[in-house]
Amino acid sequence: MNILLASSGDEPWIKQLLTLCGLPHEDLTPEHLGHFWIIKEKGEILGSVGLEIHGRSALLRSLAVNPRFRKRGFASELAKKAEDYAASLHIQNLYLLTMTAESFFRKRGYQKIERNSTPPEIQGTTEFQSLCPASSVCMVKALSF
């Protein structure tokens, strides 16, 4: 499995994957792709994950794996890549919103928190403001570096 930094040419394919997985992508721009990774095989993007960096905090977003390629460890590898990268940048806390993957993230050391307890810069993201419903579970993981 090869995890690659996404390029601007990958944007439409990432959006297509996120649509397939029922995840928001309306705010995704080429600027985001500097902190996005993909699993690509034979020209097809099988999975993605991204970070939105805000000071010493980051939003983990768009963790998606094509349903045909699930149960192969791709999501775990993508999450690890994003977490390791965030730690290398001395990010202290990774935040996320999820509707379907609370148990996956709990196993990775994330803890459920109240949405309004996140830093203002995280609360100000489009994901928090409008794309993810209020019923989404908010989680955080403290990183060590």
C-alpha positions as CSV (number, residue, x, y, z in Angstrom):
1,M,0.0,0.0,0.0
2,N,1.3,3.4,-1.0
3,I,0.2,6.5,0.8
4,L,0.9,9.6,-1.2
5,L,0.6,13.3,-0.6
6,A,-2.4,14.5,-2.7
7,S,-1.8,16.8,-5.7
8,S,-4.2,19.4,-7.2
9,G,-5.0,16.9,-9.9
10,D,-6.4,14.6,-7.3
11,E,-9.1,17.0,-6.1
12,P,-11.9,15.9,-8.3
13,W,-11.2,12.2,-7.5
14,I,-11.1,12.9,-3.8
15,K,-14.4,14.7,-4.0
16,Q,-15.9,11.8,-5.9
17,L,-14.6,9.4,-3.2
18,L,-16.1,11.6,-0.4
19,T,-19.4,11.7,-2.2
20,L,-19.4,7.9,-2.6
21,C,-18.7,7.6,1.2
22,G,-21.4,10.2,2.1
23,L,-18.9,12.7,3.5
24,P,-18.9,16.5,2.9
25,H,-16.5,18.0,0.4
26,E,-18.1,21.3,-0.5
27,D,-15.4,23.3,1.2
28,L,-12.5,21.3,-0.2
29,T,-10.1,23.5,-2.2
30,P,-6.6,22.9,-3.8
31,E,-5.1,24.7,-0.7
32,H,-6.3,21.9,1.5
33,L,-4.4,19.3,-0.5
34,G,-1.1,20.3,1.0
35,H,-2.2,18.3,4.1
36,F,-4.2,15.5,2.3
37,W,-3.0,11.9,1.7
38,I,-4.4,9.3,-0.6
39,I,-4.0,5.7,-1.3
40,K,-3.8,5.3,-5.0
41,E,-3.6,2.0,-7.0
42,K,-3.7,1.7,-10.7
43,G,-4.8,5.3,-11.1
44,E,-7.7,4.9,-8.7
45,I,-8.0,6.7,-5.4
46,L,-9.0,4.1,-2.8
47,G,-8.8,6.2,0.3
48,S,-8.1,9.7,1.6
49,V,-7.5,11.7,4.8
50,G,-6.8,15.3,5.4
51,L,-5.9,17.8,8.1
52,E,-6.9,21.4,8.6
53,I,-4.1,23.0,10.7
54,H,-5.0,25.7,13.1
55,G,-2.1,26.7,15.3
56,R,-1.4,23.8,17.7
57,S,-4.7,22.2,16.9
58,A,-5.9,20.4,13.8
59,L,-9.1,19.0,12.4
60,L,-8.8,15.5,11.0
61,R,-11.2,15.3,8.1
62,S,-12.3,13.3,5.0
63,L,-11.1,9.9,6.2
64,A,-12.7,7.8,3.6
65,V,-12.1,4.4,1.9
66,N,-13.9,3.2,-1.1
67,P,-16.5,0.6,0.1
68,R,-15.0,-2.0,-2.3
69,F,-11.7,-1.8,-0.5
70,R,-12.7,-1.7,3.1
71,K,-11.6,-4.2,5.8
72,R,-8.0,-4.1,4.5
73,G,-6.5,-1.7,7.1
74,F,-6.5,1.3,4.7
75,A,-8.4,3.6,7.1
76,S,-6.0,2.7,10.0
77,E,-3.0,3.4,7.8
78,L,-4.4,6.7,6.6
79,A,-5.3,7.8,10.2
80,K,-1.8,6.9,11.4
81,K,-0.3,8.9,8.5
82,A,-2.3,12.0,9.5
83,E,-1.6,11.5,13.2
84,D,2.2,11.1,12.6
85,Y,2.3,14.1,10.3
86,A,0.4,16.2,12.9
87,A,2.8,15.1,15.6
88,S,5.8,16.1,13.4
89,L,4.2,19.6,13.2
90,H,3.9,19.7,17.0
91,I,0.1,19.7,16.9
92,Q,-1.1,19.1,20.4
93,N,-4.7,18.0,19.7
94,L,-6.5,16.4,16.8
95,Y,-10.2,17.0,16.6
96,L,-12.8,15.4,14.4
97,L,-16.5,15.0,13.8
98,T,-18.1,11.7,12.9
99,M,-21.5,10.2,12.3
100,T,-20.4,6.6,11.7
101,A,-16.9,5.9,13.0
102,E,-16.9,6.7,16.7
103,S,-15.8,3.2,17.7
104,F,-13.0,3.2,15.1
105,F,-11.6,6.4,16.5
106,R,-12.1,5.4,20.1
107,K,-9.9,2.4,19.4
108,R,-7.2,4.8,18.1
109,G,-7.2,6.8,21.4
110,Y,-9.7,9.5,20.6
111,Q,-12.1,10.6,23.3
112,K,-15.7,11.9,22.9
113,I,-16.0,15.6,23.9
114,E,-18.7,18.3,23.7
115,R,-18.6,20.1,20.4
116,N,-18.5,23.5,22.2
117,S,-15.3,22.6,24.1
118,T,-13.1,22.7,21.0
119,P,-10.9,25.7,20.4
120,P,-12.5,28.7,18.6
121,E,-10.4,28.1,15.5
122,I,-11.7,24.5,15.2
123,Q,-15.3,25.6,15.9
124,G,-14.8,28.2,13.1
125,T,-14.1,25.6,10.4
126,T,-16.7,25.0,7.7
127,E,-17.1,21.4,8.9
128,F,-18.1,22.6,12.4
129,Q,-20.1,25.6,11.2
130,S,-22.3,24.1,8.5
131,L,-21.2,20.8,6.8
132,C,-21.5,18.3,9.7
133,P,-24.8,18.1,11.5
134,A,-25.1,19.0,15.2
135,S,-25.7,15.3,15.9
136,S,-22.2,14.5,14.8
137,V,-19.9,13.1,17.6
138,C,-17.0,15.3,18.4
139,M,-13.7,13.6,19.4
140,V,-10.2,14.6,20.3
141,K,-6.8,12.9,20.6
142,A,-3.9,14.5,22.4
143,L,-0.7,13.9,20.5
144,S,2.8,13.3,21.8
145,F,5.8,14.4,19.9
